[in-house]
Amino acid sequence: MIILPGRLDMWKHFNYKVLLNKIINQKIKISKETNELLEGSNSIFRLLIETYKEKSKEKLNKIHELEKEYLLKKAYSLIEKTKGKESLIVFRISSSIRQFYLTVSPLSSLIL
């Protein structure tokens, strides 16, 4: 099944709404690094939508690079560094990044 940008947008919106509500309502303080990870996952998502619309190989490669940078380099080390509720938030953000990355597979077959 190919996930269309509209469905991705709803999923992304729901996921961010849940995360941001949790941070705001429970008054969870997150570190600068966690906030950067959240912004990074949002940039990956926006790039994914653009890639679906334009069917661009360059943007597809950029998604792969960003996934490695944010997930493998930043998220995993943040999970180890953070404690309590912030580590759960980092885990949720990293799960989002992974899901965004996995949605590239159907697009790869369309472009390549």
Sequence and secondary structure as in RCSB ss.txt:
>XXXX:A:sequence
MIILPGRLDMWKHFNYKVLLNKIINQKIKISKETNELLEGSNSIFRLLIETYKEKSKEKLNKIHELEKEYLLKKA
YSLIEKTKGKESLIVFRISSSIRQFYLTVSPLSSLIL
>XXXX:A:secstr
    HHHHHHHHHHHHHHHHHHHHHTT    HHHHHHHHHHHHHHHHHHHHHHHT HHHHHHHHHHHIIIIIIII
HHHHHH  HHHHHHHHHHHHHHHHHHHTHHHHHHHH 
